[in-house]
Amino acid sequence: MLGRGLRVLGRAIRTEPRLFAIGTAGSSLFGLLVIANSFLVGAVIGRVVVPAFTEHRAGTGELGLIAAVFIGISVLRVASIFGRRLGAGFMQFRLQARYRRAVTRRYLSLPPAWHQRHATGTLLSNANSDVEAAFVPIAPLPFAVGTIVMILAAVVSLFLTDWVLAMVGVCLFPALFGLNLVYSRRMSPRQIRAQQLRAKVSAVAHESFDGALVVKTMGREADESQRFGVHVTELRDALISVGRLRGLFDPLMDSLPSVGTLAVLLLGAWRLQTGAISVGELVSVAFLFTVLAFPVRAIGWVVAELPRSVAGWERVQAVLAAEGDLAYGTAEPTVHGPAALTFDQVHFSYGEGPEVLHDVSFTVPAGRTVALVGATGSGKSTIASLAVRLVDPDSGTVAVDGTPLPELTEQALAATSALVPQIPFVFDDTVRGNVALERDAVDDARVWAALRLAEADGFVAKLPEALDTAVGERGTSLSGGQRQRLTLARALAGRPRLLVLDDATSAVDPRVEAAILASLRGNDAAASILVVAYRRATIALADEVVYLEDGKVVATGTHRHLMATEPGYLALVTAYEQAEAAEGVEP
């Protein structure tokens, strides 16, 4: 653990060498001034105070000089403390900011499949508490390094003063380091478990808050509170265990310098009687041991936080080293206008699970609308994800205008296609902010145009502040249908050449849905459309239908043709229609 912790600190020092140098220089100066102050006190006692008692006199000039020297040392100590804290503080916060940005960038670069395997609360903990924990020892680190300089200087000073008293320091300092080593070994598993439980508590809390509506409507408040309480209790017990060990360690660290001071006084009295040292030297050494306790504890602070630092660092590195990136090519679109999408013998499975798509082949011709129809679990949403390259197929090819998606640049892919998912995500922002997403080319005119295509301009115009209306977290002030139309407008504002709708209008009225699809097809800058649909009215608007069963393309053709030739398709569409009529749809 000590070796792993030192490697983390070494990485931090190499990342911010200048700030570490500033903090260490200030701390080292502070340590040397502590030693100088100790010997100055001894000199004052031996050369001024003792003669003043024995000779009943005190020179004003000497007292003035002593006061000036003490003030000078105090000013330097203030400057050294400022430098130490400035360097350590800036170093710690810059490292935390750097790695929070790195973790967030890594999250954004990893595909959705990776995120689906990790709880959101755990990911939040990685970016927050784990990064913070990784660099907690940075704050006392320059102080600890300066303390080591101070200890070396103190040992040299002790030997120059008296070798017998120096041996007390030679015995004391290894004892302090040994105590820190034992403490580190015992603290390590406690800190690691506490850090793991922090992530677990964060994950459970996020899940409970995210599902607040379900919890409230199902009357599960007490059960969720109990579930959260179990994990909180485990974290509490783990932190109490850490606190107990620290409570035992801190008094021992405080007592060792005190024992050293007592030994110095006992041995010093004997050496004073033999004439080996003077009163001033004895006072200097004793005073030095009394002021060593606090700086030496800085080493203990670093060692105490190393297990937590290592635990946080390894969890952060697990994110930064995560595999699964989608590699992009260098190809740029050579065709303008609506894009043609082709699936050619595509097979796909999630991880080590069973294959969910089997030899899927179909085409979305440029400027045409193709509907994907199939029962739940038939692979419709997987095809939608493959179409915009959220995932790559195990085999086969997904291409736009004849170019396989992996050969396109990331920017070209983003500009070519857009996905509107079934479950809309609305940011805690204004309507304008949600549609424009701070894209330079998306001005208010384009925002309104996108809203009109999505049949959302009417309700937006009636909002209290129109485009400037804040919609709340996840769009809580909007209905389900309004949120879907807003996210559709967001995609349309980017003017994609291929629009993939994964049941993206399920919460709107069928008439509004028909108007949306009609608007999209009649738009001057019309895109090719791949739509996951289940309503008869929606399916009938498509130029072609791809009918799926169990991850296979069973048939393709017009809606009317499939209704006449495919009994399974007829039964499915009829069942969808009956279910819709029974449940009703949110306007």
N, C-alpha and C positions, 0 to 999 in steps of 0.2 A: 504493500500500500504506500509506504514511504517513497519507494522508487517511482511508482506510477504518479504519485502526487507531485514529486519533483519534476517529472517530465512535463506535466501540465504547466507548472510554474515556468519551466524553461521555455515552453512554447509561448507563454504569455510575454516573457521578457524579450524574446526574439521579435515578437510582433510590435511591441512598444518600447524599444530600447531607450529612447530619449527620456520619456517620462519616468521609466524605472531608474535611469541614471540621476535624474533630478531628485526623486524621492530618496534614493539611497545616499546621495551626497548630503542631503539635509539630515537624514537619520544618522549618518556617520559623524557629521559635525556635532550633532546633538550628543552622541555618545562620548566623543572626545571632550566636549565641554563639561559633561557630567564628571568625568575623571578630573579635569582641570579644577572644577569647582570643589571637588572633595579635597584635593591637595591644597587649594587655596584656604579652605576652612581650617585644615590642619595647621597651615602656616600662620593664620591669624591667631588661632588658639595658642600655638607654641611661642610665637614671637611678639604678640601684642597682649593677649588676654592674661596669660600666666605672668609675664613681667609686670603687668598693671597691678595684679594682686600682690605680688611679692615686693615690688618697689613702690607701690602706691602712686603710680603715675600713668598717664595715657597721653601720648603725643597727638595733637590735633592734626598735624600733617600726615601722620601715618594712618589715622582714622579716615581722613579725607581720601587718601590714595586707595585704601581698602574699599571704601564705598564706591569710588569710581570704577575700580576693577570689577567689583560685584555687579554694578550696573551694566558695564560693558559686556560681561559674560551673559547676563540676563537678556540683553538686547540680541546678542548672537543666538542665544537659545530660542528666542521667539522667532527669529528669521529661519533657523534650522527646522523648527516645528512647522512653520508655514510651508517651507520647501518640501518637507517630507509629506505633509498631508496633501499639498497641491499635486505633487507627482503621483502619489498613491491613488488619490481620488480620481484624477483625470484618467489615469491608466485603467482603473477598474471600470469606470463608466464607459470609456471608449471601447474596451474589450467587450463589455456586455452589449453595447449598441452594435458593434461589428458582427458579433455572432448571432444576435437576434435577426439582423438583416440577412446574414448567411443562411440561417435556418428557414426564414420566410421565403427567400429566393429558392431554396431547395424544395420547399413545399410546393411552390408554384410551378417548378419544373418537372416534378414527378407526376406521372399519369394518375387519373382517377382510380385505377385498379389498386395502386399502392395505398391511396388514402382510404379506400374501402376496407383495408385490412387493419387499420389503426383507428382507435377511438379518438374523436375530436378533442375531448378533454385531455387525453394524453398528449396530443400534438400541441395543444395550448400550453401544457406544462413544460414540454420540451423547449418551446420558444421563450418561456417566461422564467419559471422557477429553476429549471435545469441550467439555463444559461447563467442566471444569477448565482446559483450554487457553485458553478464551475469556477467563478472568479471571486468568490468570497475571500479566499486567502490573500488576494492582491492588496487589500487595504492594509493589513499589518505586515506584508512582505518586506517593503523597504525598511520599516522599523526593525524587523527581525534581522535583516542583513546588517543594518547599522549597529544593532546590539552585538552581533558577532565581532564586528570591528572594535566595539567598545570593550568586549570581554578580552580580546587579544591584547589591546592596549592596557587593560587593567592588569592582566597577568604580568606583562613586562614591567609595569610600574610597581607591582607588588614585589617582584624579584629585585628590582633596583632599590626598594625600600628595606625589605628584610625577607630572607629566603624562608624562614620559619612561617611567617604569616602568609607568604606566597603559597605555601603548601596547602593551606586551608582552601584557597581559591582553586588550586589544582585538583583537590578532591571534590570541591563543591560543583564546579562547572560540569564535569562528566556526569555527576549525579543528576543534575538538572536535565541534561540531554537524554540520559537513560530513562528518567521518569517520563519525558515526552514521548520516547519511543514506545514504552509500555502502554502509555495512554492511547497512542495512535492505533496500536494493534487492537486494543479493546474497543475503541470507539468506531473503528471502520465498519463492522457489520451493522452497528446500530444506525450510523448515518446513512448507509446504503438503503437499509429497509425504510427509514423515515422518508428518504427521497422517493422511493418507489410508491409509498403510501400517499405522498403528496399528489403524485400523478393520478393515482386511483381515485382519490377524493375529488380531484378536478374533473375527471372523466364522469363520475357518477353525478356530480352536481350539474355539469353541462347537459347530460342526458335528461335529468329531471326538469331542468329549466326549459330545455328545448321542447320537451313533451308536456309542458304545463297544461295545455288544453286537454290532452288525454287524461292527465292525472286528475284534473278538476272534474271533468265530465264523468269519469268513471269512479269518482269517490275514492281515489287511491292516495289521498294526501298523507294519511297516517302510515300507510305501508311504505311510501316513498321516503317519508321522514325517518322511519325505522331503518330502511335500507341504507340511507345516507348516514344515519347515526352509527351503524355498525362500523363503517369505514372510518368515520371521524374518531370513534373510540379507539380503533386500532392505531390511527395516527397519533392520537393523544398519548397512548401508552408507549409508543415508540419514542416520542419526543420526551416523555418523562424519563424513560430509560437513558436517553442522551443527557438530560439534565442531571440525573443522579450521578452519572459517571463524571460529568464536568464539575458537579458540586464536590465530589471527592478529590478531583485533580487540582482545582484551584487553591484550596487551603494548603495542600502539600507543596505546591509551587511557591506559595507565600511563605511557608514555614522554613524552607531550606535556606534562603538568604538570612533569615533571622537566626537559624542555628549557626550559620557561618559567622554572623556578627558576634554571637556569644562566644564562639571559639576564638575569634580574633581578640576579644577583650580579655579572655582568660590567658591565652598565650601571650598577648601583648603586655599584660601586667607583669608576667614573669620576665619577658624580654626587656621591659622598662627597668625592672629592678637590677638586671644584670648590666644595664647601660648600653645594650645593643641598639636600642632605638630611643628616640626622643618622644616627649609628650605629643608634639605636633604630628609626628609620623604615625603614632598610634591612633590619634583622632582621625587622621586622613584615611587610614585603612578601614577603621570601624565605620566612618561615615560613608565610604565607598560601598561597603557591603550593605548598608541600610538602603542606599538608593538604587542598588542593582535589582531589587526585587521586581519593580514595575517594568523596566526595559526587558529583563529576561523573560517576562511573561509574554512578550511579543512573539518569541519563538514558540511558546506554547500555543498561542492563538493560531499561528500558521499551521502547526502540526495538528491542532484540534480540528481545523477545518479541512484538512487534506482529504479525509475519507468522503466528506460531503462533496468536495470539489471533484474528486475522481468520479464519484457516482454521477454527478451532473454532467461532467465532461464526456463520459462514455455514452450517456444517453443522447447528448448533443451530437457526438460523432456518429452514432448509429443512424441519425437522420442524414447528416452530411455525406455519409458513405453509402446511403441507400441506393440500390440498383433498380433498374426498370425504366430508365430514361428512353424517350422516343428520339431516335436519331433523325435529323432532317437533312435533306439534300440541298442542291443549289439551283434547281429548276425554277423558272418563273413562268407564269401563264403566258402562252402565246396566242390564246384565243380570247376574244372579248365577247361580252354578252352572256347569256345564260350558259351554264356549264353542263356538260354531259357526264353523268356518273355511271360507272360500270363496276359490277361485282362479278368476278370471274373465278368460279370454283373455290369459294371461300369456306374455310373451316375455322372454327373458333371454340375455345374452351376457357373457362376462368380458372387459372392456376392449374392445380392438379385434378380439378373436377372433371366431370364427364363433358363430352363435346356438346355444345349447345347449338351450333350451326354446322350443317352437313352439306358440303358441295353446293353452296348458295351461288346462283348466277342469275343476274337480271340487269337491265339497263334503264336509267332514267334519261331519256333523250333531252337534248338541250331545249329549254323553253317549255317542257311538258311537265305535267303533274302525275306522279305515280303514287298510289296508295298502297301501304302495307297493311294487310288484314290477316289476322290469325288469333287463335285463342290465347289466353294468358299463358306465358311460358313458352311461346312458340319461337321467340327470338327477335321480336320486332324492335325492342329498345336496344338490343345488342347490335342489330344492323344500323340503327340510327347512330350509335356511338362509333361504329366502324366508318360510317360515311363521312364523319368530320374528324376522324382519326384521334378519338379519345383513347382508343386501343388499336393494336395491330392484329391482323388475323394470324392464326397459327400457320396457315398455308393459303395459297390463292392470292388474288390481287384485287385491291380496291383502287380505282383510277378515276381521275377527273380529266376529261378531254384527252384520254389516252395516256396520261402521265400518272404512274403509280403515286399514291399519296406520300410515301416515304421519300420520294425524290424531290418533292417541293420544299422550298424554304418555309420556315415557320411563319414568316410574314405573309408569304403567298397563300399558304393554307388558310390562315386567319382571314385574309381578304376575300378568299374564294367562297368559303362556306360558313354557315351559321346554324347552330342548333338551338331550338327552343324546346326545353324539356317540359314534361307534363306537370311537374311540381315547380312552379315559378319561384325564383328567388328575387326579392326586391330589397335593395339596400335602404338603410335608414338615411334617406336623403330626400331631395325634392324630386318632383316628376322629371324636371329637366335633367338633373344629375343622373337619374336612373336610366334615362333614354340615351343621353349624350355620352355618359361615361368619360367625360373630359377628352373626347376625341376631337382633334383640331378641326377636322373637316365637318363636324356635326354642329351646325349653328341652329338657331331657333327655327329657321325656315325648314331645315331638314327634319328637326324634331317634330314639328307640326305635320309635315308630310308623312312621316312614319306613323304618327298617331292616327292620321286619317286612314291609312292603309290597314291599320290594325283595328279600325272601328272604335278607337279609343278617344278621338278628339272631342266627341260629344260630352262624355263624363268629365274629362279633364277641364274643358272650358267652364264647367259648372262648379269646379272646386273653388274654395275661397280665394286662393291666390294663383289659380291656373297652374302654369308650369313651375311656379315658385312654391307650390304647396308641399310641405313635408309630409311624407306618407307613413312615417313611423318605422319601427324596427320590423323587418320582413313584410312591410306594407300592411301593417295591422289596421290602418284606417281604410283600406280598400277591400272590396269583396273578392272572392276567389276568381270570378270571371274578369274583374278589372285588373287584378294582378297578372293574369295570363295575357291579357291584351297589352299591358304595359311591357312585359318581357318580350312579346312579339315585336312591339314597336322598337325596342332596344336593338333586336337583331336586324330589323329592316333599315334602321338608321345607318348601318354600316354598308348598305347596298350590296349584299352578298350575291354571288352568281348562282349559288346553290343554297336553298333553304330547306332545312330538315326540321319537320314538326313532329315531335314525339308525343302525340296525343295532346298537343299544346293548347287546344281550344275545348277541352272536355268540360270545362266549368261555365262555358257561355251558352246562351240560347242557340238552338240550331239555326234559327234565322240569321242571327248575328254571325254565326260560324260560316254560313253560306255566303253572306255578304263579304266576310273577310277573304275567303278563298276567291271569290269573284274579283275583288279588288286586286288581289295579288296577281291573278292571271291577266287582268286587264291593264296592269301597270306598264308604263312605257319602258321602264327598266326591269321588266319581269325576270324573275329568277326561275330556274328549274326547281321543282318542289318535290320532295319526298316526304309524304305525310303518313304517320301512323294513325289509323282511323278505325272507328267502329260504328259510327252512325251511317245509316243508309244514305242520308242526304249528302254527307261529306264524301263518301265513297263514290257516289254517282257523279260527282263533279270531276273526278280524276279521269285523265285520258287513258290510264291503264291501271290495273289492279294486280298486285303480286300476293298470292294467297299462300300462307305458310302453315305448316303443321309440323310440330315437334322439330323445329329447326331446319326444315326442308322446304324448298319451293315446290309446292304441289301443282300449281297452275298459274298462268298469267293470261291476262286478257281484259276486255272491258267488263264493267260491273254487270251489264246485262248478259253478256256471254257466260260469265261464271255462274250467275244465278240460274242459268238454264242448263249448265253442263256439270256443275259441281255440287252434289247434295250436301257435302260438309260445309261448303261456303254458304249455301242457302240457309242451312240450319243455324250457322253462327250469326249471320247478319240478322236473321229473324229474331234470334234470342237476344241480341244486343238491342234491337228495337223494342222488344217487349220489356226488357229490364229498364230501359230509359223511360218508357211510358209509365212504368210502375213507380220509379223513384223520383222522377222530376229532375230538372236541371236548374242550377243557380243562374240567375240572369246576370 
